[in-house]
Amino acid sequence: MRPFTPFVDGYWDVENQLMQHIQRRASLAATEEHNEKDNIQNRKVFEERRAHVRKVFFDAIGGLPPGGTPLKPRITGMIDKGLYRIEKVIFESLPGFLVTSNLYIPEGAKSNPAILFLCGHAREAKAYPVYQKVCIALAKAGFVVLAVDPNGQGERMGYVNPRTHKLDVEWGTHEHSHAGLQCTLQGHNIARYFIHDAIRSIDYLCSRPEVDPNRIGVTGNSGGGTQTSYLMMADDRLKAAIPCTYITAREHYLWTGQAHDGEQNIYGAFTEGINYDDLLTCMAPRPVQLGAVASDFFTIEGAMQSATRAKEVYKLYGQEGNFRLIVAPGVHQYADLLREETV
């Protein structure tokens, strides 16, 4: 080893130089973004920038799959809970691409408002007890609620070995990244399929006689907060949105050194100045509530920055009351306070 030593003695922190180089470039890009947003003084400038952000975002993920294919919904079972019932629903977001879901219907529902619930990274997905509590609370408050399994979770494991019936690729983040890399190599992003599933879920809600198609909202936390934020950019039918425990700021998250799932890595986001607050303001001035927890790995400092920027945008419309920030105590979870404020 001695002959090699002189060649490395003159270098500092070789292991981390690439990461630090990327962080420096990202910090410069964040400063440029900050300066650009400081110069947004009226709605016209904001809306021009918002249109640009939306275009860059959808270009980066490769656009959306074609919509309008038959949903072919099937109800495979029903649970009667008195004040509400739960229908077990399967539909096709694309031909042959099955989406498993639970539909919570309040007793006597007729043209009721509806909520799409998008699940975070729990293996049980729609059956995760914390998520069930949110859906039940909403149903008891009079909302029709559709809780949908994302790819790689719940009943939608994509890599089940047909011989062993075990997973060749583990659930959740593993599957999202495994399938996500295949999408990346083809020049698009797996996010397009998460978004498309959510759009088709709203299509299904709108097909139900118990639902008022003009009163539809969306909520979710963690990975479900990601999906909620993306859907806010993609579907103008939403009347209100509550992304929880996902929104931070790219520069704050980068310095934590953490990874992201495939659907959360948007090509060109730093260089094009697409930050989390752009997701919050993509449907301004319609009502948005940002849910956060005080001790989250999606840093609270970033969430506060994004909320401050969002408030400035809502001021441009004279609709400051249509944006709220709720911070619950605790760690990464759809916390009780967030559930209560969502309802």
Disulfide bonds with the S-S distance in Angstrom:
none
